Amino acid sequence: MTQRFDPAKDAANLEKHNVSLAFGERIFEDDNYLIIPSIREIDDEERFKAVGGEETCRASCRCEGATRVKNEHIILPSDPADAEDFDVTAEAMDRGQRARLIRRTRIELGLSQAEFASRFRMPVGTLRDWEQARVTAPDFAIAYIRVISLHPDLVATAVA
């Protein structure tokens, strides 16, 4: 098995956040987490905050013991002890919730991103951006995803 992460960066992340980089990679496929993106202003680096899940709560104090994401929009303040943490706005929370719905629908159908995108006629890059909350999925896309979750075969036939 090849090393996916620089061991020095992985060790630094473990030391600073008590979370390995491998954990960060797999949370995008785990529906127990709401992923909230941000861009660090100082260097335009893309950053993510994972909210939810027991492992996150044990590994980081950011979620203040919460293990499930609330349905209503809330704003999460940054951890004052972590200079790299960031506030979560209501818009970012909405983007994360939309991403979670899309990811959950695809996973429940047992499809990879490429398979889902092909079956339902959408660009795989767009799907990836929506799932990782890099871009807010528009309302029409959320409606389409909800129809797919209810009638996947009908939709696949209709768009074939």
C-alpha positions in Angstrom: 0.0 0.0 0.0 1.4 3.4 -0.9 1.6 6.3 1.5 -1.1 8.8 0.6 0.0 11.5 3.0 3.3 13.1 3.8 4.2 11.4 7.1 5.5 14.7 8.6 2.3 16.5 7.8 0.2 13.6 9.1 2.3 13.7 12.4 1.9 17.5 12.7 -1.9 17.2 12.2 -2.1 14.4 14.8 -0.1 16.5 17.2 -2.1 19.7 16.6 -5.7 18.3 16.1 -5.5 14.7 17.3 -6.9 13.6 13.9 -5.0 11.9 11.1 -5.1 13.1 7.6 -6.6 9.7 6.6 -9.6 10.4 8.9 -10.1 13.8 7.1 -10.1 12.1 3.8 -12.8 9.5 4.7 -15.3 11.9 6.3 -16.5 13.0 2.9 -18.0 9.5 2.4 -19.4 9.2 6.0 -22.9 10.5 6.4 -22.4 10.9 10.2 -20.6 14.2 9.5 -21.6 17.5 8.2 -18.7 19.0 6.3 -18.4 22.8 6.3 -15.8 24.4 4.0 -14.0 27.7 4.3 -11.1 29.4 2.7 -8.4 30.6 5.0 -8.0 34.3 4.1 -4.3 34.6 4.9 -3.2 32.1 2.1 -6.5 31.1 0.4 -6.1 27.5 1.6 -9.3 25.4 1.6 -10.2 24.3 5.1 -13.0 22.0 6.3 -14.7 21.6 9.7 -16.5 18.3 10.4 -19.4 18.5 12.7 -21.0 15.4 14.2 -20.0 11.8 14.7 -18.6 10.3 17.9 -15.0 10.2 16.6 -14.9 13.9 15.8 -16.2 14.7 19.3 -13.5 12.6 20.9 -10.8 14.0 18.6 -11.7 17.7 18.7 -13.2 20.1 21.2 -14.8 22.2 18.4 -18.2 20.5 18.5 -18.6 20.9 22.2 -19.8 17.4 22.7 -22.5 17.5 20.1 -22.8 14.2 18.3 -25.6 14.9 15.8 -26.3 17.8 13.5 -29.4 19.8 14.2 -31.9 20.3 11.5 -32.3 24.1 12.0 -29.6 26.5 10.9 -27.2 27.5 13.6 -24.0 29.4 13.6 -20.9 27.8 15.2 -18.2 30.1 16.6 -14.6 29.3 16.1 -12.6 27.7 18.9 -10.6 30.7 20.4 -7.8 28.3 21.3 -7.3 27.3 17.7 -5.9 30.0 15.5 -6.8 28.0 12.3 -10.4 27.3 13.3 -13.1 29.4 11.7 -16.7 30.6 12.4 -19.4 28.8 10.5 -22.1 31.0 8.9 -25.7 30.0 8.3 -24.9 29.9 4.6 -22.0 27.5 5.1 -24.2 25.3 7.3 -26.9 25.3 4.5 -24.2 24.4 2.0 -23.0 21.5 4.2 -26.6 20.2 4.7 -27.2 20.2 0.9 -23.9 18.4 0.4 -24.9 15.8 2.9 -28.3 15.2 1.2 -26.6 14.7 -2.1 -23.9 12.4 -0.7 -26.4 10.3 1.3 -28.6 9.8 -1.8 -25.7 8.6 -3.9 -24.4 6.3 -1.2 -27.9 4.8 -0.6 -28.0 3.9 -4.3 -24.6 2.2 -4.0 -23.1 4.3 -6.8 -19.7 5.9 -7.1 -19.6 9.6 -8.0 -18.8 8.7 -11.6 -21.6 6.2 -11.8 -24.1 8.5 -10.2 -23.1 11.4 -12.5 -23.3 9.2 -15.6 -26.6 7.6 -14.6 -28.4 10.9 -13.8 -26.6 13.0 -16.5 -24.6 15.6 -14.5 -20.9 16.5 -14.7 -18.9 14.4 -12.2 -16.9 17.5 -11.2 -20.1 19.4 -10.3 -21.4 16.5 -8.3 -18.0 16.3 -6.4 -18.1 20.1 -5.7 -21.7 19.8 -4.4 -20.8 16.7 -2.2 -17.8 18.4 -0.7 -19.7 21.6 -0.2 -17.2 23.6 -2.2 -20.2 25.0 -4.2 -23.8 25.4 -2.9 -26.0 23.1 -4.9 -28.9 25.2 -6.3 -32.5 24.7 -5.4 -33.3 22.9 -8.7 -30.5 20.4 -8.0 -31.7 19.6 -4.5 -35.2 19.1 -6.0 -33.7 16.8 -8.6 -31.8 14.8 -6.0 -34.9 14.4 -3.9 -36.8 13.0 -7.0 -33.8 10.7 -7.7 -33.9 9.4 -4.1 -37.6 8.5 -4.4 -37.6 7.1 -8.0 -34.1 6.4 -9.1 -35.0 3.9 -11.9 -37.7 6.2 -13.3 -35.4 9.2 -13.4 -32.6 7.1 -15.0 -35.0 5.9 -17.7 -36.3 9.4 -18.3 -32.9 10.9 -18.8 -31.4 8.0 -20.7 
